[in-house]
Amino acid sequence: MAERFVFPIDAALAQRLLGFALERGGEYADLYFEYRQGADFVLEEERVKTVGRGVTMGLGVRVLRGDATGYAYTEELSFERMAQAARTAAQIASGGPTVAPVDVAVATGAPSFYPVELPTLEAAPEGKLELLRRADRAARASDPRIVKVEASLTEEVKDVLVITSDGIFVEDRQPLMRFGVRAVAEDGTKRQSGSSGGGGRFGLEYFGAGPDDARSPEAHGREAARVALAMLDARDAPAGEMEVVLAPGDSGILLHEAIGHGLEADFARKRTSNYSDRIGERVASDLCTVVDDGTIGHSRGSINVDDEGQVGQKNVLIEGGRLVDYMHDRLSARHFRRGPSGNGRRQSFRHMPLPRMTNTCLLAGPHGPDEILASVKRGVLAKRFSGGQVNISNGDFVFSLTEGYLIEDGRITAPLKGVNLIGNGPDVLTKVTMLGADFALSDGIWTCGKDGQSVPVGVGTPTVKIAAITVGGTRAS
Amino acid sequence: MSHGSQRDVVADLVDIAARTVELARKAGAEVAEALVRDGSELTVKVRLGETELVKEAASRALGLRVFAHGRAAVTYTSDFGAAALASFARSTVELARLAEPDECNLPPAADELAQAPLPDLDLWDERTLAVDAAWAIREATRGEAAARAADARVTNSDGGTFSRTAGASAFATSAGFAGGYRGTYSALSVEPLAEDEGGKKRTGSYWTAARHLAELEDAEQVGLEATRRTLAKLGARKIDTCEAPVVFDPDAARGLLREFFGVTTGAAFYRKSSYLVGQEGQVVASPLLTIVDEPLLPRGPGSRPYDGDGLPSRRNVVVDAGRLTTVLCDLYSARKLGRRSTGSAARGVGGSPGPSASNLVLQPGTATREEIVRGAGRGLYVTELMGFGFNAVTGDFSRGASGFWIEGGELTYPVTEVTISANFADLWRNLDAVGCDVDRRSSLVCPTLRVARMMIAGR
C-alpha cells in the first residue's frame, strides 16, 4: 500500500496519445491520469462496524477547439483504450489544420504546500480505530444526556499526472483526510444533535500530541457533545432582516457562496454572473479584502498544481472593497487573455476542469471580536453551518445555520434553533460594517459542488458584522 | 464494452459478480456480496447555437462486501482482470479483521431473497442507447434555439444540455441471490437568461427526462417553457416578513418530500435522527397526505426489480391519510428495530446498503393548481427552494425560497430572497390542499401542495 503508483506512461507514449487527440483539428489537448486510493472507518454504537477501502484509476482526455470541449475517459490504461479515448475526445473538432503537440518532458517539479511524510491512509489501521474510540469515549463522558455518538475517518491519497500538448508534464501526490464526530443529546422529550470535524492534507500529526490538543479526537468528541447539549435549550429563531455577527472560520461559507462562485471566470466569460464585467467596481465595503489561496500549508483546498497542471497560487479577488480579479481555468484565462490563476480543478478523471475555488478567505480587519459583539443591539451570532448554496445568475445565496445565538444589547442571551439565512451576493459584502482582527481558517471539512462535480475546499474569515441580512426563523420579531 | 448485445452484458456482469463472491468465499469469507455496474454516458451542451461540450465514455465498477468472523468490510475496484479480482477478494477478507462484530449485520435468509424470474420493468430503450452525439446536439440546439427565439428579452443563455446513460447492474450473494437488470435514461434541459431593467440576471430552467426516448417532451416545448419561466421572474423583489399560506409548485414540493422521506427510514429511527421516532402508527400529517413507495412502476426513474440486499422489491405505503404506517427498512435497520425488512435497501458500489426510496409517490388529490392558488387568497407561491436548512432530529425546516406573491387568489409579481420556515410536525399537519397534477419526470412524484401557514422572512 505504501508504494507509490507509477503511471504506465512516458513522454513518447504521451506524445502519441496527444497526437491522436489532435488529429481532427483540435487546438489543444491534455491527459489527466489519476490513481486514487480511499478508505473509511465508521464507528457507531461504540463499535467500528464497517471498514471500507477502494481504488479507482483512469485517464481523462480533453481536446479544446475555440470554446468547445471534447472529453472522454477510460478506466483501463491499456494502449488501445487510451488511444480510443483520445480519438473520441478528438471528435469535437472536424477538419481544419492539425497542430502537433510540442515535445513533452518531465518538468522541474511542483512546489510542496502539503509535505506529508505518511498519509493517514498508509498509517497502521489499528491506531486509526483507536482515534474513533477516543472521540466516542470523550463525547459520552461529557454528559449522561449524550445518547448516540458516531465517529468517522475518511482518507485518500490521489496521485495525478497532467500532460498537455503545450508541454506540461507534472505529477502531484494529494493526501487528504477528514475526521468527524456527531453526537445526539436527549433530555426528556427534547432531542438535538451536534457535530464537529476537521482535517486537511495531513498525516496523523493532524490530531496533535494528546487529548488536550485542540484537534485531538477527544476535542472533536467533546465539541460535538457541547453543541448537541447547547442546542437542547434552543428557542425559535427570529424572522426578518437584522444584524448578524459571523464567528471566525467556518463562516467563510458565506463568502464562498455570496461572492466566491460569482467570481469563477466561466460565469464571467459567459456573462451569466452578477459579477460579470465588473472588474474595478466596488462590490464590498472598503474593509473587505478577499483572496483565494491554494498555497496555505496543509489546508483542505490547497493544491501544488491544479488539474490542468498549473502551479497553485494566491490570488487577490477583492481589495479594499474593489473587484480586482476572477478565478480562471484554461478556457477562461485564454478568453480574458491572461495567464493561469491555478484554479482549474476537477473531481476526477471522469470530469473536465472548471474554474473552482481553493481556500477562499476574507482577511482580518481592525476590530476586536468583543467590540463587534458589544455593538449589536439585537441580532444573531452565527457559529456553525451545515452548508450553503447560491443562484449564480441573480446572486441570491443561502447558508444554513446549525449553531446560533441571539444577541441582545451586546450580549449572547440564548441558543437558537437552526435557521437559513438568505442574502444577495453583490449586496451583502457592502453591508460588512465591522471586521475582526481574529482571522481563522476553517478546520478542513468543506466540499464544494458545481456542475455535478465535488472538490475539497477551505474557507476562512475573522469575526464579521453584517448590518442587515434576512434570518429565516419562525418567530416574528 | 460494446452494448450491441445488452442481454449478454447483464449475464456477463452476473457472472463476474458470482465469481467474485466465490473468490471471497475461498479467501475465507462466511458471507460475500458483489455488485457490478457497467454503463456508458453521452453528454452534449450547446450554448448560443455552438456546441460547447461533447463528452462520451464507458465506465464500470465492482463493489464487494464480505463478512469474516462476523466482521464486515466494503471495498471497490474497476480492475476486473481474473488475477486482480482474486487478490482484491483476499485483501477484502483481510480488511474485515479490523471491524468489530455486529449481530445485526447478517445476510438475509435464503427464503427472503428475490426469486427468478425478476419482474421486467421496461427500463431499457434501444432508441435511447442509439442516440449519438450528432442527434443529441441537434436536440439541444432545437431546445436552446426555441428558448432564444421566443422573446427578445432573452439576451443570453446557459445553454441546452442533452444527456443519456445506458447501463447494467448485477448483484450476487453467497446467500444465493444472482440477478441483474439494465436501464436507460435521457434528459434535456434548457436554461435561458434574461435581464431586469436594473441589469440583474434571471434564469429559469426547464427539463424533461425519461427512461424511454419517446416519452421526452419535444425540445422546442422545453425551450419555450424555459423562457416562460425565465421571463416570469423579471422584476422579482423581496417582500415584508409575514405569516401566510404557502403553495408549493411540484418542483419545490419535491424538496419537501425528499426531506420527509429522510425522517421515515429505519436508519433514521435506530439512530434517533428523526423527529418522528416513537410516532409510528400515529397521525403525523393532514389526512390529505398519502405517500407510497413504488419500486415496480414500469419505466419509473427509480424502479428496481430487487433491492440492495437482494430482497424482492415491494410497494410500501409510508403514510396513509396522515398516519405513519411504514418505516422503510433495509435488512440492517430492520434488525436494529427488531422487525422485517420492507425491501427498501439501496446499495452503491462503494458502500453498505441503506434504506432508500425508489419511486416515492405523494398521491395526487383533487384540486387543480388554479383552485389551490385561489384558495390561498393572499400568500406565497414557491417555485424554487434553496439550501440545506432541515434538522431531522427536531423537524425544524428553514429554506431559501423564490416564486410569486399571491394576492386576491391570483399570482401577481415575482418574489426573491426570502426564507420560509416551520417545524415539519406543523407543516405536514397544516397541509390543506393537494393538487391533481402528476409530474413523472423524477423518482420523487409530487403534485402542487398548499400549507395553511408558514413564517416567511423577508425585509
Interface residues (C-beta under 8 A of the other chain):
Chain A: G38 F41 E44 R47 V48 K49 T50 V51 G52 R53 G54 V55 T56 M57 G58 G66 D67 A68 T69 G70 Y71 A72 Y73 T74 E75 A85 T88 Q91 I92 P125 E126 L129 V147 K148 E150 V184 E186 R191 Q192 S193 A237 A239 G240 E241 K270 R271 T272 S273 N274 R350 M352 S386 G387 G388 Q389 N391 S393 N394 G395 D396 F397 V398 F399 S400 L401 T402 K417 G418 V419 N420 L421 I422 G423 N424 T470 V471 G472 G473 T474 R475 A476 S477
Chain B: R47 E50 T51 E52 L53 V54 K55 E56 A57 A58 S59 R60 A61 G63 A72 A73 V74 T75 Y76 T77 S78 D79 S91 T92 L95 A96 L98 A99 E100 D102 N105 A133 N156 D158 L193 K200 K201 R202 T203 K233 A236 K238 T241 C242 E243 R271 K272 S273 Y275 V277 G350 G351 S352 M386 G387 F388 G389 N391 V393 T394 D396 S398 R399 G400 S402 T416 E417 V418 T419 I420 S421 A422 N423 M455 I456 A457 G458 R459
